[in-house]
């Protein structure tokens, strides 16, 4: 609908492994844990949506081996961020960031949600990319202005 390129990510940010004939979330998660920590830091620096947009386009837009080379660094730069600085902060502040992620998960569940993208504003849920325009409309009705 939005004309965005989409392709299965290679590799998938969430590592799956076979156990007892079923695919389950892998024990080791080198990609999604890093991405989630980077996302927290990007949001705290005021560029969370831009970061998610740019990185999401790289991962889900057909970039093979998106985790190698400078793909993520260039995405972060387009979002107004420095990947090396974010990675350093993610290591240095790991425990604090994990607390933020855990609280976000609790808030997510309390809002009655189970997947992404999910947003809630003043108790009103907005689930799925097709609802982001409605969320923006609601935010503007409540005083959101241009920066």
C-alpha positions as CSV (number, residue, x, y, z in Angstrom):
1,X,0.0,0.0,0.0
2,X,2.8,2.4,0.9
3,X,5.0,1.4,-2.0
4,X,7.8,0.3,0.3
5,X,10.2,-2.5,-0.9
6,X,9.9,-5.6,1.3
7,X,11.8,-8.8,1.3
8,X,12.6,-11.5,3.8
9,X,15.5,-10.3,5.9
10,X,18.9,-12.1,5.4
11,X,19.7,-12.8,8.2
12,X,16.4,-12.6,10.1
13,X,16.9,-10.3,13.1
14,X,15.4,-12.9,15.3
15,X,17.4,-16.1,15.2
16,X,15.3,-19.3,15.0
17,X,16.6,-22.8,15.7
18,X,15.0,-26.2,15.4
19,X,14.2,-28.0,18.6
20,X,12.1,-31.2,18.7
21,X,11.1,-30.6,15.1
22,X,9.8,-27.1,15.7
23,X,11.3,-23.7,15.0
24,X,11.7,-21.8,18.2
25,X,13.4,-18.5,19.2
26,X,17.2,-19.2,19.4
27,X,19.1,-19.1,22.6
28,X,21.6,-16.7,21.1
29,X,20.2,-13.4,19.7
30,X,23.1,-11.4,18.4
31,X,21.0,-9.2,16.1
32,X,17.7,-8.3,17.8
33,X,19.3,-7.6,21.1
34,X,21.7,-5.2,19.6
35,X,19.0,-3.6,17.5
36,X,16.6,-3.2,20.4
37,X,19.3,-1.6,22.6
38,X,20.3,0.8,19.7
39,X,16.6,1.6,19.3
40,X,16.3,2.6,22.9
41,X,19.3,4.9,22.6
42,X,18.0,6.4,19.4
43,X,14.7,7.1,21.0
44,X,16.3,8.7,24.0
45,X,18.3,11.0,21.6
46,X,15.1,12.1,19.8
47,X,15.6,10.0,16.7
48,X,13.8,6.8,17.5
49,X,11.3,6.8,14.6
50,X,13.9,7.9,12.1
51,X,16.3,5.2,13.3
52,X,13.6,2.5,13.1
53,X,12.5,3.7,9.7
54,X,16.1,3.7,8.2
55,X,17.2,0.5,9.8
56,X,13.9,-1.2,9.0
57,X,14.3,-0.3,5.3
58,X,17.7,-1.9,5.3
59,X,16.7,-5.1,7.1
60,X,13.3,-5.6,5.4
61,X,14.1,-3.9,2.1
62,X,16.2,-6.7,0.6
63,X,19.7,-5.7,1.8
64,X,21.6,-9.0,2.0
65,X,23.9,-9.3,5.0
66,X,22.5,-6.0,6.5
67,X,24.4,-6.7,9.7
68,X,27.8,-6.6,7.9
69,X,29.7,-3.7,6.4
70,X,28.4,-0.2,6.8
71,X,24.7,-0.8,6.2
72,X,23.7,0.0,9.7
73,X,26.1,2.9,10.1
74,X,24.7,4.6,7.0
75,X,21.2,4.0,8.2
76,X,22.0,5.5,11.6
77,X,23.7,8.5,9.8
78,X,20.6,9.1,7.7
79,X,18.6,9.1,11.0
80,X,20.9,11.7,12.4
81,X,22.9,9.4,14.6
82,X,26.4,7.9,14.9
83,X,26.3,4.1,15.1
84,X,29.7,3.8,16.8
85,X,28.6,6.1,19.5
86,X,25.4,4.2,20.0
87,X,27.2,0.8,20.1
88,X,29.6,2.2,22.7
89,X,26.8,3.5,24.8
90,X,24.8,0.3,24.4
91,X,27.7,-1.7,25.9
92,X,28.4,0.9,28.7
93,X,24.7,1.2,29.6
94,X,23.6,-2.3,29.0
95,X,21.9,-2.9,32.4
96,X,20.0,0.4,32.3
97,X,18.9,-0.2,28.7
98,X,17.7,-3.7,29.6
99,X,15.6,-2.1,32.3
100,X,14.0,0.3,29.8
101,X,13.3,-2.6,27.4
102,X,11.7,-4.7,30.2
103,X,9.5,-1.7,31.2
104,X,8.5,-1.2,27.6
105,X,7.5,-4.9,27.4
106,X,5.3,-4.5,30.6
107,X,3.7,-1.3,29.2
108,X,3.1,-3.1,25.9
109,X,1.3,-6.0,27.6
110,X,-0.6,-3.6,29.8
111,X,-1.9,-1.8,26.7
112,X,-3.3,-5.1,25.5
113,X,-0.8,-5.6,22.6
114,X,1.1,-8.6,21.4
115,X,3.0,-7.5,18.2
116,X,4.7,-4.7,16.3
117,X,4.2,-2.0,15.4
118,X,2.2,-1.2,18.4
119,X,1.6,2.2,19.9
120,X,-0.7,3.4,22.6
121,X,-1.6,7.0,23.5
122,X,-3.7,7.8,26.5
123,X,-5.0,4.3,26.7
124,X,-6.0,4.1,23.0
125,X,-4.3,1.3,21.0
126,X,-2.9,1.7,17.5
127,X,-1.7,-1.6,16.0
128,X,-0.1,-2.1,12.6
129,X,1.5,0.2,10.2
130,X,-1.9,1.1,8.7
131,X,-2.8,2.7,12.0
132,X,0.2,5.0,12.3
133,X,-1.6,7.7,10.3
134,X,-4.5,7.5,12.8
135,X,-2.0,7.8,15.7
136,X,-0.5,10.9,14.2
137,X,-3.9,12.4,13.7
138,X,-4.7,11.7,17.4
139,X,-1.4,13.2,18.5
140,X,-2.0,16.3,16.5
141,X,-5.6,16.6,17.9
142,X,-3.9,16.6,21.3
143,X,-1.4,19.4,20.6
144,X,1.5,17.7,18.7
145,X,3.3,20.3,16.6
146,X,6.0,20.4,14.1
147,X,9.6,20.5,15.4
